[in-house]
Amino acid sequence: MRLRRALPLLVIATLLAIGVLRLSFSSLATAQAFSGCPAAANSTGQINPQDTVAFWRNQPIPALTGLADTLSLKEKQVLGVTSEEKWIEVDLSEQKLVAHQGDGIFLESLVSTGLWGKTPPGEYYIWYKIRSTKMEGGNKANNTYYYLPNVPYTMFFNKDIGIHGTYWHKNFGTPMSHGCVNSPTPVAEKLFYWTDPPLPEGKLLVRATPDHPGTKVVVHE
């Protein structure tokens, strides 16, 4: 009799334990997914001229703070205005990015994708764009630590993995990053104003919405 009464309690306890385990594994998977280029959560998009020192592979390097736009206001306003389909292709084997517009190509460029954290293949959509942000990660023990203020023209498409401008290396065509797509800064600038969601005038960041979805990004081997 006591055993029968105890059985429901045992079942409940077992279900709760399974739920906790699933939650733990889910949290772990989420944490592992955020292994690309974690940006500062409180970024405003402003360039910080006081942040003049960066670290790349444990080594201090000058942090560029004067990365002003090279495009005019009119160019920014009209660059992304089109009725044609826009999408971005990232070829991991060729280390190349191609921005497609309709049946043509808007631009193409060599890039550097993940070396320490592989850029995951898949189909994504840009969910957040920010003019300038700070990124930090890696590990000092294995010489992969980086602290990069004022990362320009960042377009996140897979959680914290994005396409952005690069001032700390010029080895495009070779994997170099922790998961992000390192692009030459002039290329990233054009993509930033070409891609959706469009950046409202006078703003430095924007999130995709159902009314203003982000541009598709296809990553493949």
Secondary structure by P-SEA (a helix, b strand, c coil): cccccaaaaaaaaaaaaaaaaaaaaaaaaaaaaaccccccccccccccccccbbbcccccccccccccccccaaaaacccccccccbbbbbccccbbbbbccccccbbbbbbccccccccccccccccccccbbbbbbbcccccbbbbccccccccccccbbbbbbccccccccccccccccccaaaaaaaaaacccccccccccccccccbbbbbbbbcc
